[in-house]
């Protein structure tokens, strides 16, 4: 059936978008800003899924605007049969107006809710839409969601497709500058998920440009994720099938490492919180490996494998495409369709079992790795018990001793994980005893990127952190049991401190990612300098960078007006009052909240920085060394 005006259904208007933008794009910070681009791009990807588009161009302009162009069928422009306005205007000014509510043009869509481009319009200072359709060029302009021109016919053309150019509204967004790298990561991801689709990104502000096209699809995606790891078998395993109108595609490859890297998508939308497709994948995977191990005698004496054992070292991508996905919220972070689980489970179980039977050497390597993981899990069972809240603090004393806070309300409790015994002593003496707990760490933390679970849980400092938090880890992790809703990493503002922070961030990302996603993890920012005026008010001033030091000194009358600024070598040099005033007092401290903008890119970076291979780490340092301003400064 033709895609025309009759396919567009109107459900409601745009009234609430500008008043409550967070409901539609998640936030008015960087994440929400880039979500505007994703909404427009997702509509172009939907054209690709409908077989109408094979090329998308994304351009960032010097005036702060972004343009997304595709060579799809073009948004219909004729008069809408029920609204009496040009359909292009209807799509751009009415919430829930689109071809995805019962029309037949789109079988599978990512921009399911039909609000995408209208929300972008509502939250833009201005937006211009150009449509190449039926041999003509059409254009209409908008400002903050309202049309400022009618639909114009500019001429004739042989092209087809849609061009949306918009400039985010600075009265809505905290910052309106698009980040090239953030967009590049998402567009690369989309190209992997849509084999045969070409996506160009050009940044006219800097001259940067890149083209993505991956005919290998998800297999190429897994190869990219594992390029700095040691694969257990040479080629990723590809499984694809369709049942009940649901298209399932999976690519997976085990590595010699211990970390599980699993990423799921529904209609090309990254489902950060997983959902039924991810649950089905895990169940199918466990079923296939268990059955193979039993059938061919690799599992003996009643030996069993858990899903966690089987997924040790696994890198996997799950992509499902279905006609009517049920997402939790407009930002689409979790898939809820109940029928998807059974479809994915059966396809993965059947496909993987067939592969294992055809590749006995690979199958044996996978099962044997899982058996070793299971034995390590059993060896770690007692250590794991120490990490559960029911036994917290009643076993052996924690290294450096946790000094807990008085409150038992997690929402107001803070845990400072402090580098060093000396700083831990100052922090204990300077803290707010009611809300702030102190856990000093002795020495370097274990690099969990290169350690199996049993070794990790036998490491006293890691075990102390898990026990203090009370959440457990891995499949036992339970965010509701978190004893603190603010966990602050407090390390020296130098190279060693940066290493401590990276080791701790690796641990939290790999084993407590939900803690980060809940917004509980922070990095404290201690000062670099103490500056004391020679005259007048001699209250110390604190600077967190060389630039800030110079600004403070200038404001006090120059170098002759101050005593020689003290350069702190570490937290241990501060007494309790100084540490409280600069780094711990909620009214005066400066902290960074740790967020995950792109889990796939984060996974790659942790592999490079903390993994076994030295060469990728050297290349990373050489590539990014020019970005370093001051190695002794956070941020």
LOVO-725053 format. One record per residue (C-alpha): x, y, z; residue in one letter. Coordinates in pm, whole numbers, padded with zeros to 5 digits. Example, Ala and Ser with C-alpha at 12.3 -4.5 7.8 and 13.67 -1.06 7.14 Angstrom:
        x        y        z   residu
    01230   -00450    00780        a
    01367   -00106    00714        s
% end
This chain:
        x        y        z   residu
    00000    00000    00000        x
    00126    00352   -00080        x
    00267    00570    00197        x
    00052    00881    00172        x
   -00156    01129    00373        x
   -00413    00870    00483        x
   -00141    00674    00666        x
   -00084    00958    00916        x
   -00301    00936    01227        x
   -00329    01222    01479        x
   -00367    01149    01850        x
   -00299    01476    02031        x
   -00120    01812    02023        x
    00215    01945    02145        x
    00114    02145    02452        x
    00317    01978    02728        x
    00650    01927    02554        x
    00815    02262    02624        x
    00683    02268    02980        x
    00813    01922    03068        x
    01084    01831    02815        x
    01239    01570    03045        x
    00932    01350    03004        x
    01006    01319    02633        x
    01384    01327    02598        x
    01501    01222    02945        x
    01675    01545    03050        x
    01772    01894    02937        x
    02142    01813    02981        x
    02382    01664    02723        x
    02192    01334    02708        x
    01865    01504    02620        x
    02035    01735    02371        x
    02181    01445    02174        x
    01855    01257    02204        x
    01709    01519    01967        x
    01947    01400    01695        x
    01873    01036    01768        x
    01498    01094    01734        x
    01541    01238    01384        x
    01796    00975    01282        x
    01568    00697    01413        x
    01298    00813    01172        x
    01546    00780    00885        x
    01650    00435    01010        x
    01282    00339    01008        x
    01280    00427    00638        x
    01574    00189    00596        x
    01388   -00086    00784        x
    01094   -00026    00550        x
    01325   -00083    00252        x
    01307    00280    00139        x
    01645    00426    00243        x
    02008    00317    00226        x
    02192    00642    00308        x
    02172    00894    00596        x
    02375    01215    00621        x
    02422    01394    00956        x
    02586    01738    00952        x
    02683    01970    01239        x
    02699    02338    01142        x
    02896    02630    01287        x
    02574    02807    01390        x
    02499    02524    01637        x
    02237    02354    01421        x
    02223    01989    01314        x
    02090    01848    00988        x
    01974    01494    00920        x
    01904    01392    00560        x
    01797    01058    00416        x
    01711    00922    00074        x
    01387    00761    00191        x
    01036    00810    00062        x
    00994    01160    00210        x
    00734    01276    00463        x
    00395    01315    00291        x
    00307    01677    00215        x
   -00052    01668    00090        x
   -00346    01802    00290        x
   -00421    01570    00579        x
   -00771    01422    00541        x
   -00884    01483    00902        x
   -00684    01790    01008        x
   -00704    01993    00688        x
   -00339    02106    00703        x
   -00030    01997    00508        x
    00071    01658    00645        x
    00432    01773    00691        x
    00304    02042    00927        x
    00086    01790    01110        x
    00381    01555    01164        x
    00599    01838    01295        x
    00350    02015    01520        x
    00128    01746    01666        x
    00244    01495    01922        x
    00173    01132    01828        x
    00115    01218    01462        x
    00296    00974    01236        x
    00282    00674    01008        x
    00344    00430    01292        x
   -00001    00409    01452        x
   -00175    00147    01244        x
   -00050    00257    00900        x
    00100   -00007    00673        x
    00412    00176    00552        x
    00622    00085    00856        x
    00631   -00280    00967        x
    00915   -00223    01212        x
    01011    00108    01371        x
    01247    00249    01633        x
    01065    00581    01660        x
    00750    00391    01758        x
    00581    00659    01961        x
    00561    00899    01666        x
    00658    01188    01891        x
    01021    01217    01782        x
    01033    01486    01518        x
    00751    01690    01672        x
    00932    01696    02007        x
    01252    01802    01831        x
    01054    02082    01666        x
    00900    02191    01996        x
    01241    02208    02167        x
    01423    02387    01884        x
    01478    02759    01844        x
    01404    02695    01477        x
    01358    02399    01248        x
    01350    02371    00870        x
    01208    02069    00690        x
    01276    01999    00323        x
    01106    01710    00146        x
    01197    01564   -00193        x
    00886    01382   -00306        x
    00682    01321   -00619        x
    00932    01516   -00832        x
    00909    01836   -00624        x
    01103    02014   -00350        x
    00893    02123   -00052        x
    00998    02336    00243        x
    00843    02459    00567        x
    00997    02649    00859        x
    00911    02647    01228        x
    01009    02830    01547        x
    00973    02665    01890        x
    00718    02423    01749        x
    00503    02673    01556        x
    00501    02716    01177        x
    00644    03048    01060        x
    00585    02977    00692        x
    00334    02776    00501        x
    00435    02478    00290        x
    00642    02615    00000        x
    00719    02449   -00335        x
    01077    02539   -00429        x
    01107    02357   -00762        x
    01142    02018   -00921        x
    01387    01737   -00850        x
    01463    01374   -00921        x
    01577    01324   -00563        x
    01365    01180   -00285        x
    01396    01189    00090        x
    01366    01418    00391        x
    01597    01685    00532        x
    01548    01810    00890        x
    01772    02091    01011        x
    01720    02228    01361        x
    01887    02442    01626        x
    01823    02344    01990        x
    01652    02609    02201        x
    01901    02764    02450        x
    01613    02853    02681        x
    01543    02479    02720        x
    01888    02318    02722        x
    02172    02378    02967        x
    02422    02351    02681        x
    02337    02347    02309        x
    02674    02234    02171        x
    02666    01892    02008        x
    02953    01654    02083        x
    03096    01494    01770        x
    03229    01184    01947        x
    02898    01117    02122        x
    02710    01126    01792        x
    02979    00926    01613        x
    02947    00639    01860        x
    02570    00615    01822        x
    02582    00641    01441        x
    02851    00373    01424        x
    02629    00154    01641        x
    02332    00207    01405        x
    02545    00117    01104        x
    02646   -00212    01268        x
    02282   -00287    01348        x
    02165   -00215    00993        x
    02389   -00399    00749        x
    02390   -00221    00414        x
    02304    00122    00554        x
    02559    00399    00495        x
    02575    00682    00752        x
    02788    00993    00697        x
    02874    01229    00982        x
    03032    01566    00902        x
    03130    01833    01156        x
    03171    02164    00973        x
    03285    02329    01295        x
    03609    02129    01294        x
    03633    01963    00954        x
    03597    01614    01101        x
    03406    01360    00893        x
    03347    00985    00896        x
    03147    00730    00697        x
    03005    00414    00854        x
    02891    00108    00664        x
    02924   -00248    00793        x
    02801   -00517    00560        x
    02907   -00773    00822        x
    02641   -00643    01062        x
    02646   -00780    01416        x
    02936   -01015    01349        x
    03149   -00714    01256        x
    03019   -00541    01570        x
    03140   -00824    01796        x
    03474   -00837    01615        x
    03516   -00465    01684        x
    03433   -00507    02054        x
    03677   -00796    02086        x
    03962   -00653    01882        x
    04162   -00581    02200        x
    04070   -00909    02370        x
    04186   -01267    02319        x
    03902   -01464    02155        x
    03843   -01822    02269        x
    03739   -01919    01915        x
    03837   -01747    01590        x
    03502   -01632    01451        x
    03190   -01493    01620        x
    02886   -01720    01621        x
    02591   -01577    01425        x
    02231   -01684    01490        x
    01936   -01542    01302        x
    01573   -01639    01268        x
    01216   -01517    01265        x
    00911   -01641    01451        x
    00572   -01485    01518        x
    00671   -01180    01316        x
    00973   -01117    01541        x
    01313   -01100    01371        x
    01600   -01209    01598        x
    01968   -01161    01525        x
    02247   -01255    01764        x
    02626   -01250    01739        x
    02846   -01382    02020        x
    03206   -01473    02086        x
    03376   -01593    02402        x
    03712   -01451    02506        x
    03987   -01569    02739        x
    03889   -01293    02982        x
    03646   -01297    03273        x
    03417   -01003    03202        x
    03075   -01041    03039        x
    02991   -00775    02779        x
    02630   -00804    02668        x
    02442   -00538    02470        x
    02083   -00557    02352        x
    01873   -00363    02102        x
    01508   -00353    02001        x
    01430   -00200    01661        x
    01787   -00060    01664        x
    01722    00124    01995        x
    01977    00041    02265        x
    01787   -00116    02555        x
    02013   -00009    02841        x
    01803   -00188    03102        x
    01764   -00504    02893        x
    01422   -00662    02893        x
    01250   -00974    02767        x
    01481   -01020    02467        x
    01789   -01017    02691        x
    01627   -01256    02938        x
    01538   -01491    02653        x
    01893   -01479    02519        x
    02042   -01571    02857        x
    01796   -01857    02907        x
    01856   -01996    02557        x
    02232   -01971    02593        x
    02231   -02153    02927        x
    02000   -02424    02794        x
    02214   -02494    02486        x
    02549   -02512    02665        x
    02408   -02721    02951        x
    02247   -02965    02709        x
    02562   -02998    02499        x
    02778   -03054    02808        x
    02546   -03329    02939        x
    02488   -03495    02601        x
    02859   -03530    02524        x
    02976   -03616    02876        x
    03161   -03296    02954        x
    02955   -03239    03270        x
    03020   -03521    03516        x
    02905   -03624    03861        x
    02597   -03406    03850        x
    02802   -03097    03768        x
    02584   -02798    03674        x
    02657   -02462    03519        x
    02485   -02135    03598        x
    02419   -01867    03341        x
    02689   -01657    03504        x
    02943   -01940    03459        x
    02854   -01981    03093        x
    02866   -01608    03016        x
    03210   -01552    03169        x
    03422   -01380    02904        x
    03131   -01358    02659        x
    03078   -01065    02424        x
    02729   -01071    02278        x
    02494   -00852    02077        x
    02119   -00922    02071        x
    01903   -00737    01820        x
    01530   -00793    01781        x
    01295   -00624    01537        x
    00923   -00647    01596        x
    00609   -00465    01479        x
    00482   -00328    01811        x
    00754   -00305    02077        x
    00648   -00207    02426        x
    00914    00018    02575        x
    00928    00167    02921        x
    00898    00538    02847        x
    00986    00749    02544        x
    01359    00707    02603        x
    01313    00332    02536        x
    01548    00171    02785        x
    01374   -00163    02851        x
    01172   -00396    02629        x
    00859   -00539    02787        x
    00693   -00761    02523        x
    00630   -01092    02699        x
    00614   -01300    02379        x
    00966   -01192    02279        x
    01134   -01392    02556        x
    01012   -01730    02436        x
    01092   -01655    02072        x
    01447   -01542    02149        x
    01509   -01829    02391        x
    01405   -02099    02146        x
    01590   -01947    01849        x
    01912   -01898    02048        x
    01895   -02244    02210        x
    01831   -02422    01879        x
    02080   -02215    01681        x
    02362   -02237    01934        x
    02314   -02610    01994        x
    02329   -02675    01619        x
    02650   -02469    01596        x
    02813   -02649    01891        x
    02735   -02988    01738        x
    02899   -02880    01413        x
    03204   -02726    01587        x
    03303   -02976    01860        x
    03641   -02813    01929        x
    03483   -02473    01989        x
    03205   -02636    02193        x
    03454   -02813    02418        x
    03649   -02491    02476        x
    03329   -02304    02570        x
    03204   -02573    02807        x
    03545   -02624    02970        x
    03580   -02250    03031        x
    03237   -02249    03193        x
    03332   -02551    03410        x
    03645   -02369    03534        x
    03428   -02064    03608        x
    03182   -02284    03798        x
    03458   -02430    04012        x
    03592   -02083    04080        x
    03241   -01975    04171        x
    03213   -02255    04424        x
    03554   -02165    04566        x
    03436   -01805    04596        x
    03102   -01892    04757        x
    03216   -01826    05111        x
    03386   -01504    05007        x
    03066   -01399    04833        x
    02872   -01462    05153        x
    03094   -01205    05322        x
    02969   -00945    05076        x
    02602   -00981    05167        x
    02437   -00738    05402        x
    02321   -01008    05643        x
    02683   -01078    05733        x
    02816   -00727    05679        x
    03054   -00614    05952        x
    02998   -00918    06171        x
    03270   -01133    06016        x
    03629   -01003    06036        x
    03706   -00631    06068        x
    03733   -00453    05736        x
    04077   -00337    05619        x
    04125    00013    05755        x
    03790   -00032    05935        x
    03470    00113    05800        x
    03365    00406    06016        x
    02991    00405    05960        x
    02752    00696    05985        x
    02472    00724    06239        x
    02178    00741    05998        x
    02035    00418    05865        x
    01844    00600    05589        x
    02032    00519    05265        x
    01891    00829    05093        x
    02086    01062    05322        x
    02389    00837    05384        x
    02721    00888    05205        x
    03019    00654    05181        x
    03363    00805    05116        x
    03607    00551    04972        x
    03934    00719    05063        x
    04284    00659    04929        x
    04523    00596    05217        x
    04511    00551    05594        x
    04635    00905    05667        x
    04361    01070    05459        x
    04114    00823    05605        x
    04204    00945    05955        x
    04150    01310    05857        x
    03824    01222    05687        x
    03700    01036    05996        x
    03775    01334    06216        x
    03635    01593    05981        x
    03319    01421    05861        x
    02955    01477    05945        x
    02908    01171    06167        x
    02533    01164    06109        x
    02546    01114    05730        x
    02904    01036    05625        x
    03080    00699    05646        x
    03452    00653    05577        x
    03622    00350    05421        x
    03999    00397    05377        x
    04182    00177    05127        x
    04532    00047    05181        x
    04747    00025    04868        x
    04635   -00033    04510        x
    04296   -00189    04436        x
    04286   -00511    04233        x
    04242   -00467    03857        x
    03920   -00668    03816        x
    03950   -00658    03436        x
    04218   -00927    03467        x
    04083   -01127    03761        x
    03828   -01407    03795        x
    03549   -01376    04052        x
    03715   -01595    04316        x
    04036   -01392    04310        x
    03840   -01068    04315        x
    03638   -01172    04619        x
    03952   -01284    04801        x
    04099   -00934    04764        x
    04045   -00759    05096        x
    03991   -00406    04963        x
    03735   -00512    04701        x
    03557   -00733    04952        x
    03547   -00443    05198        x
    03375   -00219    04943        x
    03115   -00482    04851        x
    03045   -00565    05214        x
    03009   -00200    05313        x
    02768   -00128    05027        x
    02550   -00430    05107        x
    02424   -00483    04749        x
    02609   -00799    04654        x
    02752   -00828    04302        x
    02682   -00998    03971        x
    02353   -01186    03957        x
    02314   -01135    04333        x
    02328   -00756    04297        x
    02029   -00584    04453        x
    02022   -00205    04431        x
    01745   -00181    04689        x
    01991   -00309    04952        x
    02239   -00026    04895        x
    02330    00118    05236        x
    02437    00451    05083        x
    02285    00646    04796        x
    02603    00848    04752        x
    02935    00671    04708        x
    03224    00913    04667        x
    03568    00809    04546        x
    03819    01038    04721        x
    04174    01002    04590        x
    04476    01228    04559        x
    04473    01480    04273        x
    04780    01323    04110        x
    04876    01039    03877        x
    04858    00772    04149        x
    04518    00904    04255        x
    04400    00889    03894        x
    04509    00525    03881        x
    04315    00446    04200        x
    04006    00614    04056        x
    04037    00418    03731        x
    04073    00087    03915        x
    03765    00164    04124        x
    03566    00282    03821        x
    03658   -00042    03644        x
    03522   -00241    03938        x
    03198   -00041    03959        x
    03140   -00052    03582        x
    03203   -00426    03554        x
    03028   -00547    03868        x
    02797   -00271    03996        x
    02687   -00090    03681        x
    02335   -00046    03822        x
    02485    00166    04100        x
    02624    00406    03838        x
    02302    00404    03635        x
    02106    00490    03951        x
    02323    00801    03995        x
    02484    00686    04320        x
    02854    00709    04223        x
    03056    01032    04250        x
    03418    01146    04236        x
    03528    01392    04504        x
    03748    01678    04387        x
    04019    01777    04635        x
    04202    02109    04584        x
    04553    02145    04445        x
    04646    02467    04628        x
    04586    02652    04953        x
    04625    03029    04914        x
    04645    03258    05221        x
    04628    03639    05186        x
    04902    03835    05368        x
    04664    04111    05478        x
    04299    04166    05565        x
    04080    03858    05571        x
    04337    03578    05593        x
    04083    03299    05544        x
    04246    03037    05318        x
    04127    03015    04960        x
    04146    02686    04771        x
    04222    02635    04401        x
    04145    02320    04203        x
    04367    02399    03904        x
    04661    02621    03808        x
    04422    02854    03625        x
    04199    02889    03931        x
    04507    02954    04147        x
    04612    03242    03919        x
    04259    03387    03918        x
    04240    03385    04299        x
    04584    03543    04334        x
    04493    03815    04082        x
    04169    03888    04271        x
    04367    03933    04595        x
    04608    04184    04442        x
    04879    03969    04285        x
    05157    03744    04408        x
    05291    04005    04652        x
    04955    04003    04834        x
    04962    03631    04921        x
    05186    03388    05102        x
    05356    03126    04891        x
    05065    02900    04775        x
    05085    02553    04926        x
    05073    02276    04667        x
    04908    01970    04819        x
    05087    01649    04734        x
    04798    01440    04862        x
    04491    01419    05082        x
    04708    01311    05374        x
    04858    01660    05396        x
    04521    01811    05489        x
    04399    01820    05843        x
    04039    01732    05928        x
    03911    02091    05904        x
    04074    02147    05565        x
    03941    01821    05424        x
    03591    01903    05546        x
    03599    02258    05410        x
    03735    02164    05066        x
    03620    01815    04981        x
    03350    01683    05216        x
    03117    01967    05314        x
    02808    01927    05088        x
    02759    02304    05090        x
    03107    02383    04959        x
    03257    02073    04797        x
    03294    02011    04425        x
    03205    01660    04306        x
    03154    01490    03972        x
    02866    01249    03924        x
    02971    00941    03728        x
    02736    00865    03439        x
    02740    00621    03147        x
    02660    00801    02824        x
    02768    00510    02603        x
    02811    00170    02768        x
    02955    00012    02452        x
    03225    00276    02419        x
    03293    00253    02794        x
    03335   -00123    02758        x
    03595   -00069    02484        x
    03784    00194    02685        x
    03806   -00021    02999        x
    03930   -00311    02785        x
    04200   -00088    02635        x
    04310    00078    02959        x
    04283   -00216    03199        x
    04302   -00527    02978        x
    04588   -00766    02908        x
    04709   -00618    02579        x
    04974   -00344    02600        x
    04978   -00226    02237        x
    04619   -00089    02226        x
    04692    00098    02550        x
    05007    00253    02402        x
    04815    00358    02090        x
    04538    00509    02301        x
    04787    00713    02505        x
    04966    00836    02192        x
    04637    00932    02028        x
    04499    01123    02328        x
    04816    01261    02489        x
    04760    01602    02328        x
    04432    01637    02520        x
    04602    01626    02860        x
    04617    01966    03030        x
    04755    01875    03371        x
    04814    01521    03490        x
    04772    01633    03850        x
    04424    01775    03796        x
    04089    01598    03797        x
    03860    01703    03514        x
% end
